[in-house]
Amino acid sequence: MGKKRKYANVASDMIFSIAAVVVLNAVIQLFIYPSFNSKLGPEAYGEAITVMSMVAVMGIGFGIAANYSRMVMSTKKRDVKGDYNIFLLMIWVLCVPVAFFTAKVFVSEFSVLNAVCIALLMISTVTRYYSDAEFKLNINYKGYFVYNICIAAGYSLGMPIFFATGNWMIPMIIGETASVVYTAIRGTLYRRPLLKKSEYFKEDFKSFGVLSCSYVADTLIQNADRLLLNAMFSDGTMVTTFYNAALIGKVIALLTTSLNSVLIGYLAKFDGKFTKKFYNLITAALLLVGIVAALACTLVSHVFIRIMYPDTYEACRPYFLVANAGQVLYFISSTIMIVVLRFADE
């Protein structure tokens, strides 16, 4: 009975975790982004996507680094939340000049208001990505589900302001902030003492710094296409075109983390010998899956983009295959890397 209860809890956690991601991304992909595209038009929406890329580099890169570093240090039974709150403040300060740089370089008409909004979005995003450590540390996936619902609800509640003002950053800021407020109320990450250094501060900072370099670089690479297209062309239309063309492939690529977590779990228990034949077999299987996935993404893109982004469909159509294939290739290379890392010593 004990084992059945344990498996039921694991299944429940998986369901809540998957549901949280599905609900949030459904709101984003079916309501928020199509509304941005419809209201702003391809050119301004392309600028918005480029700014989101810079926000992702700062917010996701540093936020996930703090998140993962915090969870690793928690395994050593240390109370180090003050250290990580100090790290967050450091990144908040760094967000200000990066936001002004983003507004100056990637937005056609610079304004202090835009720069301030970008800074607030970066700050709220990095805090949001750190905050979900609260629920992972305590294995509270029901709380994690509500946390993601807060983001989706915040985005949605902010949309009337977007429709009235045309400022797409306001609903994003509201959504990110809502999740942080929920975490502050329900969790302990932001309880006193907020900024008290621990005796492990230097070790924590080293862990955070190394992971930050890794995740910022990774996020920058993932968003490089939008940043380069914005720099190469005079407006944001090409950014919108390529982003929408690759949209379904990007959704598939989001599964990489979850699938690789399952894969490495099975590989950890694999007792067989890692041979060249075994590696070739895995690579061939992944390439076959990749070809099927790229073709499937291309077919789905024709339907999804025609319905959700009709004004960009004709421009996107020639790029569906190559754009989605690029995203699928990213997924395949990440999976192969997991295999290589598992058997590196062999």
Solvent accessible surface area in square Angstrom, and as a share of the most:
residue,aa,sasa,rsa
1,M,191,0.85
2,G,58,0.56
3,K,149,0.63
4,K,147,0.62
5,R,164,0.60
6,K,131,0.55
7,Y,142,0.54
8,A,55,0.43
9,N,75,0.38
10,V,75,0.43
11,A,49,0.38
12,S,39,0.25
13,D,39,0.20
14,M,107,0.48
15,I,117,0.59
16,F,58,0.24
17,S,31,0.20
18,I,101,0.51
19,A,32,0.24
20,A,0,0.00
21,V,67,0.39
22,V,88,0.50
23,V,51,0.29
24,L,10,0.05
25,N,41,0.21
26,A,39,0.30
27,V,35,0.20
28,I,23,0.12
29,Q,26,0.12
30,L,99,0.49
31,F,80,0.33
32,I,0,0.00
33,Y,27,0.10
34,P,15,0.09
35,S,16,0.11
36,F,0,0.00
37,N,3,0.02
38,S,93,0.60
39,K,100,0.42
40,L,41,0.20
41,G,20,0.20
42,P,43,0.27
43,E,88,0.39
44,A,40,0.31
45,Y,0,0.00
46,G,0,0.00
47,E,28,0.12
48,A,1,0.01
49,I,2,0.01
50,T,0,0.00
51,V,4,0.02
52,M,26,0.12
53,S,1,0.00
54,M,22,0.10
55,V,9,0.05
56,A,15,0.12
57,V,11,0.06
58,M,11,0.05
59,G,0,0.00
60,I,48,0.24
61,G,0,0.00
62,F,29,0.12
63,G,0,0.00
64,I,36,0.18
65,A,0,0.00
66,A,1,0.00
67,N,3,0.01
68,Y,68,0.26
69,S,0,0.00
70,R,22,0.08
71,M,45,0.20
72,V,79,0.45
73,M,8,0.04
74,S,29,0.18
75,T,100,0.58
76,K,98,0.41
77,K,183,0.78
78,R,48,0.18
79,D,110,0.57
80,V,0,0.00
81,K,26,0.11
82,G,4,0.04
83,D,0,0.00
84,Y,0,0.00
85,N,9,0.04
86,I,27,0.14
87,F,0,0.00
88,L,7,0.03
89,L,68,0.34
90,M,86,0.38
91,I,11,0.05
92,W,86,0.30
93,V,108,0.62
94,L,75,0.37
95,C,0,0.00
96,V,68,0.39
97,P,78,0.49
98,V,29,0.17
99,A,0,0.00
100,F,74,0.31
101,F,108,0.45
102,T,0,0.00
103,A,0,0.00
104,K,136,0.57
105,V,80,0.46
106,F,23,0.09
107,V,25,0.14
108,S,90,0.58
109,E,138,0.62
110,F,83,0.35
111,S,43,0.28
112,V,94,0.54
113,L,121,0.60
114,N,39,0.20
115,A,0,0.00
116,V,62,0.35
117,C,12,0.07
118,I,0,0.00
119,A,8,0.07
120,L,88,0.44
121,L,4,0.02
122,M,0,0.00
123,I,36,0.18
124,S,12,0.08
125,T,7,0.04
126,V,0,0.00
127,T,8,0.05
128,R,28,0.10
129,Y,46,0.17
130,Y,0,0.00
131,S,0,0.00
132,D,14,0.07
133,A,0,0.00
134,E,12,0.06
135,F,3,0.01
136,K,61,0.26
137,L,53,0.26
138,N,96,0.49
139,I,119,0.60
140,N,60,0.31
141,Y,54,0.20
142,K,127,0.54
143,G,5,0.05
144,Y,26,0.10
145,F,51,0.21
146,V,60,0.35
147,Y,3,0.01
148,N,6,0.03
149,I,61,0.31
150,C,29,0.17
151,I,0,0.00
152,A,6,0.05
153,A,42,0.33
154,G,2,0.02
155,Y,6,0.02
156,S,40,0.26
157,L,137,0.68
158,G,0,0.00
159,M,2,0.01
160,P,85,0.54
161,I,69,0.35
162,F,0,0.00
163,F,92,0.38
164,A,87,0.67
165,T,87,0.51
166,G,24,0.23
167,N,27,0.14
168,W,22,0.08
169,M,8,0.04
170,I,46,0.23
171,P,0,0.00
172,M,18,0.08
173,I,31,0.16
174,I,60,0.30
175,G,0,0.00
176,E,5,0.02
177,T,58,0.34
178,A,32,0.25
179,S,0,0.00
180,V,26,0.15
181,V,75,0.43
182,Y,37,0.14
183,T,0,0.00
184,A,36,0.28
185,I,116,0.59
186,R,166,0.61
187,G,2,0.02
188,T,77,0.45
189,L,3,0.01
190,Y,42,0.16
191,R,111,0.41
192,R,217,0.79
193,P,69,0.43
194,L,77,0.39
195,L,93,0.46
196,K,134,0.57
197,K,123,0.52
198,S,28,0.18
199,E,154,0.69
200,Y,72,0.27
201,F,34,0.14
202,K,177,0.75
203,E,70,0.31
204,D,0,0.00
205,F,95,0.39
206,K,144,0.61
207,S,23,0.15
208,F,9,0.04
209,G,26,0.25
210,V,94,0.54
211,L,45,0.23
212,S,6,0.04
213,C,99,0.59
214,S,63,0.40
215,Y,58,0.22
216,V,32,0.18
217,A,49,0.38
218,D,53,0.27
219,T,8,0.05
220,L,83,0.41
221,I,125,0.63
222,Q,78,0.35
223,N,10,0.05
224,A,33,0.25
225,D,37,0.19
226,R,29,0.10
227,L,21,0.10
228,L,106,0.53
229,L,26,0.13
230,N,22,0.11
231,A,79,0.62
232,M,138,0.62
233,F,93,0.39
234,S,123,0.80
235,D,50,0.26
236,G,0,0.00
237,T,55,0.32
238,M,43,0.19
239,V,0,0.00
240,T,0,0.00
241,T,7,0.04
242,F,48,0.20
243,Y,18,0.07
244,N,0,0.00
245,A,0,0.00
246,A,0,0.00
247,L,2,0.01
248,I,22,0.11
249,G,0,0.00
250,K,29,0.12
251,V,58,0.33
252,I,55,0.28
253,A,14,0.11
254,L,106,0.53
255,L,90,0.45
256,T,11,0.07
257,T,93,0.54
258,S,69,0.44
259,L,88,0.44
260,N,15,0.08
261,S,66,0.43
262,V,80,0.46
263,L,52,0.26
264,I,74,0.38
265,G,33,0.32
266,Y,159,0.61
267,L,12,0.06
268,A,70,0.54
269,K,165,0.70
270,F,71,0.30
271,D,141,0.73
272,G,34,0.33
273,K,163,0.69
274,F,44,0.18
275,T,57,0.33
276,K,163,0.69
277,K,168,0.71
278,F,48,0.20
279,Y,71,0.27
280,N,74,0.38
281,L,119,0.59
282,I,36,0.18
283,T,29,0.17
284,A,58,0.45
285,A,52,0.40
286,L,23,0.11
287,L,87,0.43
288,L,116,0.57
289,V,78,0.45
290,G,5,0.05
291,I,106,0.54
292,V,90,0.52
293,A,21,0.16
294,A,10,0.08
295,L,97,0.48
296,A,47,0.36
297,C,4,0.02
298,T,20,0.12
299,L,125,0.62
300,V,74,0.42
301,S,0,0.00
302,H,54,0.24
303,V,91,0.52
304,F,37,0.16
305,I,0,0.00
306,R,133,0.48
307,I,116,0.59
308,M,47,0.21
309,Y,0,0.00
310,P,91,0.57
311,D,85,0.44
312,T,4,0.03
313,Y,10,0.04
314,E,107,0.48
315,A,51,0.40
316,C,0,0.00
317,R,113,0.41
318,P,99,0.62
319,Y,74,0.28
320,F,1,0.01
321,L,95,0.47
322,V,95,0.55
323,A,3,0.02
324,N,0,0.00
325,A,38,0.30
326,G,39,0.37
327,Q,33,0.15
328,V,4,0.02
329,L,110,0.55
330,Y,75,0.29
331,F,22,0.09
332,I,10,0.05
333,S,59,0.38
334,S,27,0.17
335,T,10,0.06
336,I,32,0.16
337,M,105,0.47
338,I,31,0.15
339,V,2,0.01
340,V,61,0.35
341,L,109,0.54
342,R,73,0.26
343,F,6,0.02
344,A,70,0.54
345,D,151,0.78
346,E,124,0.56
